[in-house]
């Protein structure tokens, strides 16, 4: 308690710097891979992707992810063991933010798309197990989160594979692909609108005073009709826009899919928004969650609360760091996702993004562990597999898988070092 009373302001300022750095890493790595498919398929420029990310990451974080943040992120640590020493939790959260931020910087430098969730979880496990007690870690919860290594990419890959196969059969492999695109793309737009609203309602809007209860039982059942109506509205809007697009003469280029890909490029604007929104709702708390916990502990003079509301200025700090990270260093991971795994076109990128966003919705409704990074990589793999194993760059894929395995122990090792360093400095 005396450490918090004596060094509270210094700890708070330092924590804000570490939190901003972690948010920068989320933007440079995590948001970059969420936008990589759009940029890699040339549906969006880097500047357009950054603008979309700014708007929809903020919206996802605030509307669908900012209700409350668990003080002990993801239930990894038992707070009962820390009630007498809140300073250790502050040091641990600070070291976790710095450790995860540094690992994300290293991974981004090599162009590895890694999970920010696993980065922060590894860091929390490291400081808690070594710095406090092995019993302080909820190992079953850690095992559940580690299961997302398999669950996320397999689910997203399967959905994206099916989506792209449907695009091929219904549109690309027909005699008049452009006319078929005008006919079927509104159906895909329905799913985009449906998924955006579902993730919003399932993640919850209680903190801004909005809650929908149609008397249908579960939250999922109540969300379905509202999301369906929203999907219909988006599909109708898409139908109107598609009817205004004129088919260009493609005799010069000889590419019979040029007009169709142009339509999918427009559609990818919608899927990029959906992916950014889904990502914001799911992963932004990795940057702002530990910082909110530190602010709560210092502000209350050492009291550890299981949950704490996220102040608006923390959302702004996190959002600013994310946008800066994407703008300054995101191009490396964008290149890996968009170009190096498999060749992407707007139709393939669309299938990957919608498959990834759908996976986030399904996971949140069923309680499955999820990593948006692993989800998107799995989605891109699924699209590539739809064209055959030869369409995949297996060397790049093996490197990505290796970086996933390293993430948890790397975060843990760095957090242990920083935890004992902070403890020595302030104790």
NUTORFI-818440 format. One record per residue: x, y, z of N, C-alpha, C, CB in turn. Coordinates in pm, whole numbers, plus 32768, in hexadecimal, padded with zeros to 4 digits. Glycine has a CB too. Layout:
BEGIN
XYZXYZXYZXYZ
...
end
This chain:
BEGIN
80537F8780008000800080008056807E80007FA28001807A
80C480788051811980EF805B815D810F7FD6818280DB80C8
817E80A87F8A81BE80BE7F06815E81077EA981E980377EC7
80E080DD7EAA807C811E7E55806481AE7E827FF880CE7E57
805E81C37F048049824B7F3780BF82A67F16803282487FCF
8139826E7F1C81B182BF7F0881D182D67E748228827C7F4B
81BF826E7E2481E882767D97817282707D35824882057D78
80F982867D69808182757D17808682C07C93800982A27D63
80AA83417C9680AB83937C1C811483627BB880C584267C3E
818A833F7BEB81F5830E7B9381CA828A7B52827982FC7BE2
819182317BA3816281B17B6F80F681C47B05812E81597BE2
809C82237B1F802E823B7AC2806182707A3C7FCB829E7AFF
80BD82D07A4080F4830A79C58141829F79768151838279E5
8192825179BF81DF81E6797E8181817E7940823E81A279E3
8117815B798880B680FA79558071812D78D6804C80DB79C0
805581AF78D4801781EA785C807581E077E37FF1827E7875
80F681F677FB815981EB778F815F815A775D81E5821A77BF
816580FB77BB8169806D779680E88044774E817E80157812
80768078777F7FF5805877407FED808D76B27F83808F7792
801F8107769E802081427618807B80F175BC804F81D6761D
80ED80C575F1814A807475A3810A7FEF757A81CC805A75F2
80C37FB175D9807D7F3475BA80117F4B7550803E7EF8763A
7FC77FBA755D7F607FDC74FA7FA17FF374717F11805B7525
8016803174718060804473F3807E7FBB73B580E58093740C
80A67F5B740880C27ED473D780467E9073A080FE7E807444
7FD47EA473E37F557E6D73B17F367EA573277EE17E8C7414
7F4D7F2773167F337F6572937F937F3572297F3B7FFB729E
80147F2E724C807A7F0771EB806C7E7671C181047F1E7224
803F7E1F721C80387D9071FC7FAA7D5F71E780797D417269
7F567D72724D7ED17D37724B7E727D7D71E97E957D3B72D5
7E6B7E0071F07E127E4971957E467E3F71077E047EDE71C0
7ECB7E3D70F97F067E3170757EDE7DAE70327F9E7E3C707D
7EDC7D4070807EB57CC3703F7E1F7CBF70237EDE7C4B7096
7DD17D0A70717D417D1270557D257D5D6FD37CF87D5770C9
7D7C7DBD6FB27D6D7E0C6F387DBE7DD56EC37D947E9B6F53
7E147D746EDF7E727D446E7A7E307D0A6DFE7ECA7CDD6EB6
7DC07CC36E107D7C7C886D9D7D477CF36D3E7D097C2E6DCC
7D117D5F6D777CDB7DCB6D237D497E116CD57C907E306D7A
7DBA7E2B6D197E297E706CD87E6E7E136C747E8E7EA36D40
7E827D946C9C7EC57D346C457E797D186BC57EDB7CB46C8E
7DF57D1C6BCB7DA37D036B537D8C7D846B037D1C7CC66B7A
7DC57DF26B337DBB7E766AF37D2C7EAD6AF27DEE7E6D6A64
7CD87E776B4D7C517EAE6B5B7C557F346BA37BF67E4B6BA6
7CB97F446BFA7CCB7FC06C447D5E7FE96C3F7C9A7FB16CD7
7D77806B6C407E00809B6C517E2280986CE67E11812C6C16
7EA180A86D057ECB80A86D927E86811A6DDD7F6480B66D9D
7E7D81906D9E7E3C82026DDF7DA981E76DFB7E4A827F6D8A
7D6481AA6D997CD6818A6DAC7CC581226E1C7C9881556D28
7D1F80C06E207D1980596E897D2B80976F137D837FED6E72
7D8880F56F1E7DA081386F9E7D2481866FC97E1B81966F95
7CE581CB6F6B7C6D82196F8A7BFC81BE6FBB7C3E82686F0F
7BE6814F6F757B7E80F06F9E7B9D80B770287B71807E6F36
7C1D8095703D7C45805D70BE7C2D80C2712E7CD9803470BC
7C4E814171157C3981A871797BA781AB71A77C6282307143
7B4D81AC71457ABE81BB71647A85813D71A47A6F81DC70E4
7A9C80CA71647A578050718F7A9C800972027A497FF2711C
7B208017720F7B627FE272867B30802C73027BFD7FED727A
7B2680B172F87AF1810073677A6180D773877AF781987347
7A1080C9731D798480A573327978801B7371793780A872AD
79C67FBC734079C27F35737879EF7F3274087A187ED87327
7A597F7C74267A8E7F7D74AF7A2B7FBD750F7B147FC874B4
79EE802A74E4799580737540790C8032754A798681047512
78CF801374D878467FDF74D8783F7F4D750178087FF17451
789F7EFE74D578947E6E74EA78FE7E357547789C7E287468
79637E81756979CD7E4975BC79EE7E9A76387A467E3B756C
79AF7F0C764B79D97F6576B7797B7F6C772D79EB7FEB7683
79207F0A773B78C17F1077AA790A7F0E7830785D7E9B77A2
794D7EA3784C79A67E9B78C07A1D7E47789A795D7E5F793D
7A8B7E6178DA7B047E1378C17B2A7DCA79407B797E6D788F
7B3E7D4A79367B6A7CFE79AC7BEF7D3579DB7B747C66798D
7BF87D4F7A5C7C777D7D7A937CE37D167A7A7C697D9B7B2B
7CC47C987A927D227C2C7A757CFD7BF879EC7D1E7BBA7AE3
7D447C2479877D1F7C0B78FC7D067B7678E27D8B7C3E789F
7C917B5778AC7C697AD078837C607A6D78F77CCB7A9C781D
7C5F7A9F79767C537A4579E87CCE79EE79FC7BDC79ED79D8
7D437A2079D37DBE79D179D97DF479C77A677E277A0E797D
7DE37A337AB57E207A3A7B3A7DB47A3A7BA67E797AB77B47
7DD179F87C157D7779F77C887D8F7A767CDB7D8B79767CDF
7D317AD77CDB7D487B557D237D4C7B457DBA7CDE7BB77CFF
7D167AD87DED7D127AC47E7E7D9E7ABE7EBA7CC57A437EA0
7E007A927E6A7E897A857E9B7ED37B0A7E9D7ED57A217E47
7E957B737E687EDA7BF37E597E9B7C657EA97EDD7C197DC9
7E337C477EF77DED7CB27F3F7E487CFB7FA17D767C787F89
7EAB7CB37FDA7F057CF1803B7F7D7D367FF97F377C88809E
7F8F7D1E7F7980037D597F337FDA7D8B7EA880777CF27F27
7F867DF27EA47F587E257E227FCA7E5E7DCC7EEF7E907E37
80377E877E0F80A97EBB7DC380E37E527D6681157EEF7E22
80DF7DD37D9081127D677D3B80BD7D587CBD81167CE27D88
803A7D6B7CCD7FE27D627C587FFC7DD77BF97F4E7D627C84
80137E4D7C3080347EC17BDC80B57EA77B8F80427F417C32
811E7E777BD6819C7E577B9481877DEC7B2882057E287BFB
81347D897B49811B7D1C7AEB80D47D4A7A6D80C97CB27B2D
806E7D9F7A7F80247DD27A0C807E7E2C79B67FA77E217A3A
80D17E7E79F8812C7ED579AE81937E82795F81747F367A0E
81CB7E1D79A1822D7DC9795E81EE7D7A78EB826F7D6879C2
816E7D5378FC81287D0A789281127D63781880A17CD578C6
80EB7DE0783180D87E3E77C1815A7E55777680A17EC577F5
81C67E6A77BF82477E84777F82797E08773682AE7EB277E7
826A7D93777582987D157738824C7CF776B782887CA1779A
81C77D0376BE81767CE8764781947D4D75D880E17CED766B
81A77DCC75FF81C77E33759D824B7E19755681CB7EBA75DF
82B07DEF75A183347DD27566832C7D57750B839E7DBC75D4
82E47CF0753782D77C7974E1828D7C9D745F828B7C09752C
82277CEF746781DF7D1973EF82397D6B739281627D6A7414
82917DBD73CD82F17E09737C834F7DAA733283417E6A73D5
83837D46737983DE7CE5733C83967C9872CC84147C8173A6
831D7C6672EA82D27C18728782B17C6C720D82527BE172C5
82887CE9722482647D4171B582DD7D5E715E82287DC471E9
83517D6E719B83CB7D88715083E87D1970EB84417D9971B0
83C77C9C711283DC7C2A70B883617C0D706183FF7BAE7109
82F67C5C7075827C7C467027822A7BD07055829F7C346F99
823C7BA570D481F07B337108816B7B63714182427AE87174
80FB7B2F7111807B7B4F714F80647AF771CA80067B3D70EA
80737B30724180647AE272BD7FEA7B14730B80E47AEC7315
7FC27AC6736C7F4A7AE673B97F697B44742E7F087A6673EE
7F257BB774317F387C1274A47EFD7BD475237EF77C9C7487
7E947B8475137E5A7B4075877EC07AE275C57DDB7AF2755F
7F027A9275727F657A3475A57FE07A7D75DB7F8E79D17538
80017AEF75A080737B3D75D0805B7B6C765F808D7BB77574
7FE57BA576797FC87BDA76FE7FAE7B6977617F4E7C3A76F8
7F6E7AFB77337F567A89778B7FDA7A4A77B57EFC7A207745
80367A39775680B97A02777781027A5877DD810E79F476F9
80F87ADB77CB81397B38782880FC7B2D78B4812E7BC877F4
80777B2778BD80347B1C793F80587A9979857F9C7B24792D
805A7A2D7938807E79AB7971810D79AE79A6806D793A7908
816779EB795A81F479F0798182097A377A0682447A357917
81D57AB27A1281ED7AFC7A8E81A47ABD7B0581C27B8E7A7E
812C7A877AED80DD7A4D7B5B811C79CC7B8E804E7A337B2D
814579757B33817A78F37B5B820178FF7BA1818878997AE0
825879577B6F82DF79647BA782E379CE7C16834479887B39
829E7A3D7C0082A57AAC7C5E824B7A9E7CD782847B297C19
81DE7A537CCA81807A457D3A817A79B37D6880F27A777D11
8137795F7D1A812C78D17D3C80F478877CC480D278BC7DB9
811F780C7CB380E977BA7C47805277A87C58812F772F7C42
802677A47CD77F9877937CF47F45780F7CD17F8477707D86
7F8978807CB97F4178FC7C997F0978FA7C0C7F9C79747CAB
7F38789D7BBA7F0E78957B2E7E9C78317B1F7F84786C7AD3
7E3578597AD87DC677FF7AB77DEE77B07A3B7D3F78507AA0
7E2E773D7A517E6A76F179E27E0176B979837EBE76807A19
7D8C769879B57D237664795B7CF876D078F97CA9763279AC
7CF4774E792A7CD277BE78D37D3E77D478697CBE783F7925
7DBC77C578927E2A77D378347E21776877C77EB277C9787D
7DFF76ED77F17DF0768177907D81769B772D7DD675FF77D8
7D1376D6775E7CA376F777067CCB775F769F7C2B772B7758
7D1677C376CB7D44782C76707DA677F4760A7D8578A076BE
7E00779A76387E60775C75DD7E19770875737EC37705762B
7DA276D575957D56768575357D2E76D574BA7CDA764C7577
7D2D775A74C87D0877AD74557D7077A673E57CF6783F7481
7DE8777274037E4B7759739A7E0E7702732C7EC9771573D4
7DB976A273587D7D764472F97CF1767372D17D7775B67335
7CA2769973367C1576BA731E7C05772D72BA7BD176DE73A1
7C4E779C72D27C3C781472807C5B77FE71EC7C93788272B4
7CD577CF71C97CF377C2713B7CA2775770F47D8377A5712A
7C8476E8713A7C37767D70F97BA976AB70D97C3376007153
7B6976ED713B7AE1771C71247ADC778570B57AA7775671A6
7B3677E770BD7B38785170587B5D781C6FCF7B9A78C07080
7BBE77C06FCB7BE777856F4C7B7677396F0A7C5D772A6F60
7B2976EF6F5A7AB976A26F257A4D76FE6EEC7A7D76486F92
7A2A77686F3779C377C66F0879F1780E6E8979A0782D6F77
7A6E783D6E877AA178866E147AAD782D6D9A7B2978C36E35
7AD577B16DB07ADC774F6D437A5277416D027B0F76C66D77
79EC772D6D587964771E6D247932779B6CDD790676FD6D95
795278106D147927788D6CD57964789D6C4A794E79046D2C
79E878846C3F7A2878986BBD79FA782F6B587ABF78946BCB
79E377B56B8479AD774E6B29792477796AF679A376C56B71
78D377B46B4F784F77E36B23785B78566AC077FB78116B9C
78BD78B06AD578D4791E6A7778FD78E769EE7942797E6AAC
7952788069EF797E7844697079097805692679EB77DA698A
78B877B6696E784A776E692E77DA77CB68FF78127705698D
77B8782D6954774678836935776978F568D5770F78BE69B5
77E9792168D6780D799A688B787F7984682878337A0968EA
78F3795C685A796B795B6805796878F2679879E57946685A
7932787B67B57933780E675278B4780A66FE794577896798
7877787E66E477FE78856693781B78CF6610778C78CC66E0
77BC78C665B477CE7905653077CC799D653A776178D564CF
777C79D4659677717A6665A677907A8B663776E37A98657C
780F7A8C665C78327AA366E978047B2A671F78C67A9866FA
78057B9366CC77DE7C1866FD774A7C1B672277FD7C846694
76F77BE366CC76677BE266EA76497B8B676376177BB16670
76907B1C676E767D7AC667E476AC7B0D686376CA7A4167D1
77147B5E685677447BAB68C976DA7C0C68F977C47BF668A7
769B7C52689A762F7CAF68BF75BB7C66690175FE7CFB6843
75A87BE868DC75397B9A691175557B65699D75197B2668B4
75D07B3369B475ED7AEC6A3076367B3E6A9A763E7A746A11
767E7BA66A7276CB7BF26AD476747C316B42771B7C5F6A8E
75F97C616B2375A57C926B92758F7C2A6C00751F7CBE6B5C
758F7BA86BDA75827B3E6C3E75FA7B3E6C9C75737AB56BFA
76717B4F6C6276EA7B566CB676E97BD46D0B77697B526C5F
76B37C406CD576AA7CBD6D20764C7CAE6D98767B7D2F6CC5
75E57C5D6D86758B7C406DF675DA7C066E6B751B7BDF6DCA
76337BA66E4C76827B666EB676E17BC86EF876D07AF06E7D
77187C276EAA77727C8B6EE477277CE06F4B77AD7CE66E74
76B27D176F2376617D676F7F76357D166FF875E87D9F6F38
760E7C9A6FDF75E27C40704A76517C2C70B075B77BB8700F
76CC7C137080773C7BF770DB77637C71712D77B57BC6708B
77627CE870EF77867D61713A77267D7771AE77857DDC70DD
76A57D68719576417D7F71FD76447D10726675B47D8871BF
765A7C95723B76607C26729B76D27C3872FE76707BA17251
77477C5E72CC77BA7C6E732677A37CE37385783C7C8372D6
775D7D4A7356773D7DBD73AD76DF7D93741D76FE7E2F735B
76757D4C73FA76107D26745D76447CBB74BD75927CF57417
76927C5D748A76C37BF174DF772D7C21754276FC7B827489
777E7C82751677E47CB7757077A87D1575D778507D01751F
77347D4D75BA76ED7D9C761F76F77E32760E771E7D7776A4
76857E777627767F7F09761F764E7F4576A376247F3575AB
765A7EF8770F76207F24778E765D7FA777C176337EB977F7
76E07FB977A77723802C77E276F480B177A877B7802077D1
76AF80AD77367676812A770175DD8128770C76A0813F766E
75AC80CD7760751E80CB777E74C5808A771774F081537793
74FE803676C074AD7FF4765874AF7F5E767074E2801575C9
743A7F24767B74317E93768973B07E64764674357E68771F
73BE7E0175EE734B7DCF75A3731B7D4C75E0736E7DBB750D
729C7D48760372617CCD763771D87CBB75F572557CD276D5
71D37C61759471577C48754C71077BD5758971747C2A74B9
71357BA675FD70EE7B39764071037AB275FE705C7B577645
71737AA075B7718C7A24756E71EA79C675BA71C67A4274E6
720B79EB763572607993768572EE79C4768C725D7907764E
73467981764673D579A0764E73F67A2276057428792D7615
746C7A587626749C7AD275E474AF7ABB754F75217B007624
74DF7A42752C74F47A1F749F74707A207453753879957493
740879E4748E738579DD744D73487A69743C73257983749D
735B7AC0749F73277B497496736F7B99742973367B90751D
73EF7B797415743E7BC573B3741F7B9E732474D27BB073CE
73F57B21730E73E17AEE728573827B42722F73AD7A62728C
73057B5F725C72AA7BAB720572DA7C3971EA72217BB07243
731A7C79724D734B7D01723A73BB7D0171D2737D7D3E72BF
74187CA071E074877C96718074547C7470F474EB7C2B71AF
73EB7C2370EC73B37BFE706A73787C78702473477B91707B
73337CCD706F72FB7D487035736B7DA2700272A57D93709D
73D47DB1705374477E03702B74867DCA6FAC74AF7E0A709C
74917D456FA374C97D056F2D74777D226EB074D27C716F42
73F47D206EBF739C7D3E6E4D73B07DCE6E1D73087D276E72
73BE7E2B6E7C73D37EB86E5874567EC96E0B73D57F106ED7
74C17E886E3D75427E906DF9753B7E526D6E75AF7E4B6E4C
74F47DE16D6374E67D9E6CE1749A7DF56C7D749E7D166CF2
74317E386CAB73E57E906C5274397F076C2573667EC16C99
74857F3F6C8274DF7FAD6C6075467F7E6BF975257FE36CDE
757C7F066C0E75DC7ECF6BB075A07EB86B2876147E4F6BE4
75247E896B2574DF7E706AA574D17EF16A5674547E326ABE
74AE7F5D6A9A749F7FDF6A587525800D6A1E746980496ABB
75907FFF6A6D761580296A4076467FD369CC767880236AB3
762D7F5069D4765B7EF5696A76167F1168E576427E656993
75987F3668EA754E7F53687075837FCF682874BC7F656890
75CC802468707604809C6833768A808167EF76158109689B
76C6800D680C77487FED67D277367FB6674677957F87682B
77797FF066E6776F7FC6665B77E07F6666397772804065FC
77C07F0565E578247EA365BC78807EE0655477E17E246585
79047EE1657279667F196515798B7EB464AB79E37F486560
79B87EE8643A79E97E9363CE7A717E5A63F879F57EE36347
7A7B7DD563FD7AF87D97642C7B427D5263B97ADB7D31649B
7B1F7D70633F7B5D7D2D62CC7BF27D4962C57B1A7D5A624B
7C1B7DC062F37CA97DE362EC7CFC7D9463517CBB7E796304
7CCB7D8A63CB7D187D4764347D0F7CB064297CE87D7464BC
7C9F7C7E63F47C8C7BEE63E87C6B7BA9646B7D077BB163AF
7C597BF564D77C367BBE65597B9F7BC4656B7C7E7C0A65CB
7B5E7B52655D7ACB7B5065637A977B6965F17A967ACB6530
7AF17B6566547AC77B7C66DE7AE27C0A670D7B0D7B1B6739
7B147C6166B57B3B7CE866DE7AC67D34671B7B737D366667
7A527D2D66DA79DD7D74670D79AC7D3A6792796D7D7066A6
79B27CB4679D79867C72681979E07C9A688D79847BD96807
7A647C9868747AC27CBC68DE7AB07D4E69087B537CA368B0
7A887DA268A77A6E7E2F68C679F87E3A69277A537E806845
79937DE66912791F7DE5696B79457DB069F578AD7D90692E
79977D4669F879C37D0F6A777A1C7D716AC37A0E7C8C6A61
7A657DC46A797AB87E296ABA7A607E8B6B077B0F7E756A52
79ED7EAD6ACC798E7F056B1379557EBC6B8D791A7F306AB3
79357E3C6B7978FE7DED6BE879627DE06C5A78D57D626BB7
79E37DDB6C387A497DCC6CA07A507E446CFE7AD07DB56C5F
7A1F7EB66CD27A177F286D2C79BC7F056DA279E27FA76CE2
794D7EC16D8278F17E976DEC79317E2D6E45786F7E606DAE
79757DC96E0779B07D5F6E587A267D926EAA79DC7CEB6DFE
7A6F7DF46E757ADC7E306EC27AA67E766F3E7B2C7E946E6A
7A357EBB6F2D79F37EFB6FA079C87E93700779797F4E6F72
798F7E236FD679627DB9702F79D77D7C707B79187D4D6FE1
7A467D6670347ABA7D2870737AF87D8670DA7B237D027009
7B027E0770B77B397E6971157AE17E7471917B487EF370D1
7A5E7E72717C79FF7E7C71EC7A0B7E017246796E7E8A71B7
7A0D7D8A72077A187D0E72547A9B7D0A72A07A0D7C9471F7
7B067D3872607B897D3A72A37B897D9A73197BF77D607240
7B507E1073047B4B7E73736F7B017E4073E97B0B7EF1733E
7A937DF973D17A427DC6743F7A8B7D58748C79BD7D92740B
7AE37D1274487B1E7C9A74847BA97CB174C17B277C2E741D
7BFC7D0574807C8A7D0774A57CC07D8B74DB7CD87CE37430
7C757DF874CD7CA97E7874FC7CBF7E7675947C497EEB74D6
7C6F7E2875DA7C7E7E1F766C7D047DE576967C0F7DCA76A6
7D4A7DA176397DCF7D6E765B7E2F7DE0767B7E077D1A75E8
7E187E54763E7E6E7EC876577E3B7F1B76CD7E777F1F75DA
7DB77F3076D27D817F8B77367D567F4677B77D0C7FD676FE
7D457EC177B47D197E78782A7D797E82789F7D037DE97808
7DF87E5B788C7E587E6678FC7E697EF6792D7EDF7E2F78D2
7E657F5678D07E737FE378F77DFC800E794C7E7F803E787B
7D837FE379267D0C800479757D167FC87A027C8C7FCF792E
7D517F517A0B7D637F117A8E7DC27F637AE57D977E827A7D
7E307F907AA97E937FE07AF27E5480637B237F0E7FFE7A99
7E0B80A67ACA7DC881247AED7D66810E7B617D7E815F7A73
7D1C809F7B5C7CBA80817BC47CFE806A7C4B7C6880057B9E
7D6C801E7C4B7DB27FFE7CC87DF1807C7D047E1F7F937CAF
7E3580CA7CB27E7681447CE47E0D81AB7D117ED181827C77
7DA181B67CC47D3882177CE57CF081F77D667CD4821E7C75
7CE681747D877C9F814C7E017CFE813C7E787C5580C87DE9
7D7D815C7E627DDE81537ED07E0D80C67EEE7DA3818D7F4B
7DF8806A7E8F7E2A7FE27EA27DBF7F777EA27E757FDA7F20
7D417F9E7E937CD47F3B7E927CCE7EF67E0A7C4C7F7E7EB4
7CC77E707E0B7CC17E247D8E7C317DFC7D747D1C7DA67D95
7BF97E317D077B707E0E7CE17B737DA57C737B237E8D7CB1
7B117D4A7C747B0C7CE37C0C7AF07D217B847AA27C7A7C2E
7A9F7D887B837A807DCC7B067A8A7E627B1B79F37DA57AD3
7AB07EA77AB17ABA7F387ABC7A8E7F777A387B4A7F647AE0
7A427FE17A427A17802779C97A908066798679AC809379E9
7A8B807079017AFA80A978B67AE1813E78A17B0E8061782D
7B32819578DE7B1F822678CA7B32824A78367B8382757921
7AEB82B3780C7AF182DD77807B7D830177517A988352776B
7BCE833C77AA7C548366777F7CAE82EE77627C9483BE77EA
7C94827C77A37CE2820377857CBE81CF76FA7CC8819577F1
7C3C81D576D87C1381AD76517C56820575E87B7A81B67642
7C60828776047CA282E375A77D3782C5759C7C8D837575D4
7D7782A9760F7E048288760F7E1E820875BE7E37827676A0
7DCC81A375D87DDB812575907DBF813474FB7D7F80BC75CA
7D54817D74DC7D318192744F7D9C81DF74047CAD81DC7445
7DD4824574477E3F829474087EBA823F73ED7E65830A7460
7EDF81EB744D7F528192743B7F3D813073CB7F6F814874BB
7EC480F973C37EA48098735A7EB080D672CF7E168061736E
7E75814B72BE7E7A818F723B7F0A81B372167E22820F723D
7F5681E372787FE28207725D8034818C72368021824C72D8
801C811D727B806480A1725B8047807171CF8041803572BE
7FC8807471A97FA1804A71227FDE80A470B87F0880497114
7FDD812770D3800D8188707080A58185705E7FE182147098
80EE816A70CC8180817470C681C680F070A581B381A77148
818D807E70CE81D7800170BF81817F8D708E82167FDC7142
81027FA8707580A77F3D705080C17EFF6FC8801E7F6F7053
810F7F436F7381227F136EEB81687E8A6EE781737F786E9B
81B97E6A6F4D82037DEC6F4B81A57D736F58826A7DE96FBB
814A7D796FB980ED7D096FCD80837D096F5E80AA7D117058
805B7D806F307FFE7D876EBF80357D3B6E477FE47E1A6E98
80B87D486E2E80F77D046DBC80F27C6D6DCD81887D336DAB
81077C3D6E4881047BAD6E6180797B756E4981307B8E6EF1
80157BB46E837F8B7B836E767F587B946DE77F2E7BCD6ED8
7F737C086DAD7F377C2A6D2C7F7C7BEF6CB37F347CBB6D1C
7FFF7BCE6CBE804A7BA56C4780997B246C5580A77C116C20
80CB7B066CCD812E7A9B6CD980F37A106CF3818D7ABC6D46
807B7A076D2E804079846D4A800779486CCB7FD179906DB6
7FB779956C847F7D796C6C047F5679EA6BB87F01790E6C19
7F4A79DE6B367F247A536AE57E907A736AFC7F407A3B6A4D
7E757AEE6B207DEA7B166B3C7DB47B726AD07DE17B5B6BC5
7D377B5A6AAD7CE97BB66A597C777BE86AB17CB47B6F69D5
7C2C7C4D6A867BBB7C7B6AD97B587C0D6AFC7B727CEA6A92
7B3B7BB16AA07ADB7B466ABF7B137AE76B297AB87AF76A40
7B947ACB6B237BD27A746B877BDF7ABD6C0D7C5D7A446B57
7C067B3B6C077C127B896C827B8C7B996CC87C4B7C116C64
7B237BAA6C797A9C7BB46CB17A797B366CFF7A357BCD6C42
7A917AC26CC27A707A436D047ABE7A346D867A8D79CC6CA5
7B3D7A5C6D857B917A516DFE7B5E7AAD6E6C7C237A736DDD
7B3F7B2A6E4A7B147B8A6EB07A8C7B676EEA7B0F7C176E76
7A2E7B406E9379AA7B1D6EC579B17A9D6F1879467B0C6E50
7A047A3E6EEF7A1679C36F3B7A5079DE6FC57A7079636EF0
7AB17A3A6FCB7AEF7A5C704C7A8C7AA370A77B6A7AB47036
7A427B04707179DE7B4C70C279717AED70F3799F7BBF7071
79487A8E709E78E27A2D70C5791379D6713778BA79D6704C
799279B3713379CD7960719C79CA79A872237A5D79397178
79E67A29722279E37A78729E79567A7572D97A107B0A7284
78F07A84728378657A8272B2784279F972EC78047AA6723F
7862798E72A37843790772D1788A78E87355786A78A07266
790679137360795378F973DA79197942745179E5792173C6
78F279C1743E78BD7A0F74AC783479DB74D878B37AA27485
77EA799F747B7764796C749E776A78E474E2770E79637423
77D8789A74CC77E478147505784A780C7575780877B1749A
7893787A758C78F6787B75F8797A783A75D478BE7837766E
7992782175537A1177E6752A7A82784C75337A0677AF749A
7AFB781F75547B6C787C75577B8C78AB74CA7BE8783B7597
7BBB792474BD7BCF795B74367C4C79B374327B5479AC7409
7C9279AB73C57D007A0773A77CE57A3F731D7D8D79BF73AE
7CD27AC273147CB17AFC72917D237AEC722E7C8F7B8F72A0
7D9F7AED725F7E127AD772067E0F7A4C71CB7E977AEE7251
7E0379E872217DFE795F71F07D84794971987DFD78FD7266
7D18798E71BA7C9E7984716B7CB579B570DD7C2D79D371AC
7CF27A2970CE7D057A6370497D6B7A146FF87D327AF37055
7DD779E770387E3979956FF07DF679136FC17EB47975704B
7DA578D770197D5D785D6FF27CFE78776F7E7D0F78267068
7CBE78EC6F7F7C6179106F137CAB791D6E8E7C1879936F34
7D1F795E6E8F7D6F796C6E147D9F78E36DE47DE879CA6E2C
7DC6788D6E427DED78046E1D7D7A77B96DDC7E1F77B86E98
7D0177CB6E137C8C77886DDB7C7077B16D4D7C1377A36E30
7C7D78336D327C6978676CAA7CD4782F6C4C7C6C79026CA9
7D51782A6C7D7DBC77F36C2B7DA677606C0C7E4178056C70
7D7A77126C707D6176836C5D7CF276696BF87D3E76426CE1
7C9476C76BED7C2776B86B8D7C5C76B76AFD7BC177296B9E
7CD776E96AEB7D1676E96A677D80767C6A5B7D5577716A4A
7D94762D6AC67DF775C36AC37E6F75E46B1A7E2575A86A35
7EB3757C6B4C7F23758E6BA87F9575DD6B687F5775086BD7
7FA075D76AE38009761E6A9B7FFA76B46AA2800C75F36A0D
7F8276E66AC87F6A77766ACF7F9F77B26B517ED677946AC2
7FCF775C6BAD7FFE778A6C308097778E6C357FC8772E6C9F
80CC77F16C79815B77FB6C92817877B46D17818B78926C94
819E77356D1081AB76E36D88821E77126DE181C176516D61
8287774E6DA782F7777F6DF782CA77F06E52836A77AD6D9D
827D784F6E1A824A78BE6E6B81EA788C6ED5820479266E11
8196782B6EB1813477F56F10817977B16F8580D777936ECA
81E377656F69822C77216FD5826E77867033829776C26F9B
82A077F56FFA82DC785E704D8272789E70A8831E78CA6FF4
81FB78B57071818E78F070C08168789371338112790C7066
815978117116813777B1717F81A177AF71EC812677257143
822177B771C5828D77BA7227828178337283831677BB71DF
825F78A7724782527921729881DE791672FA823E799B723D
817578CC72D5810478B77330812F786773AA8091786F72E7
817F77FE739381AE77A87401820977F6746081F8772D73C9
825B784F742882BB789B74788277790774CB832378DB741D
8203793A749F81C579B174DB81AF79A57572814279CC7498
8170793A75A08154792C763081D4792A7683810578AC7649
823678D3766682B178D476B88301795576AB8309785E7692
83007995763783497A137626830E7A80767E83487A407592
82877A8A767D82447AEC76D3825F7AD1776681AF7AEC76BA
825F7A50778C82767A2A781883047A4F7843825F7994782B
83677A2E77F283F37A477816840E7ADD782684517A0C77AC
83DC7B2C77C783F17BBD77CF83AB7BF9784983BE7C01774E
83317BCA786682E67BFF78D8832B7BE0795C82587BC678DA
83657B6A796883AD7B4579E384227BA579FB83E07AB279DB
846D7BC0799184E07C1B799C84B37CA679C7852C7C247916
844A7CDA7985841B7D6279A483DA7D6A7A2D83B97D917939
83977CFD7A5683557CFB7AD983BA7D0D7B4A83087C787AED
84247CBE7B45848A7CC77BAE84DA7D497BA584E87C4F7BA6
84E67D7F7B2D852A7E017B1D84D97E6F7B5E85407E227A87
84567E747B4183FE7ED87B7D83F87EC97C1583717ECD7B42
83F17E4C7C4183E97E307CD084667E647D1783D67D987CEA
84DB7E527CD785597E807D1185627F187D1385D07E467CC3
852F7F567CAA85377FEA7CA084E0802D7D0A850B80197C13
84637FFC7D1A840480417D71840080097E00837B803B7D34
843B7F967E1584397F5B7E9C84BC7F757EE684207EC37E94
end
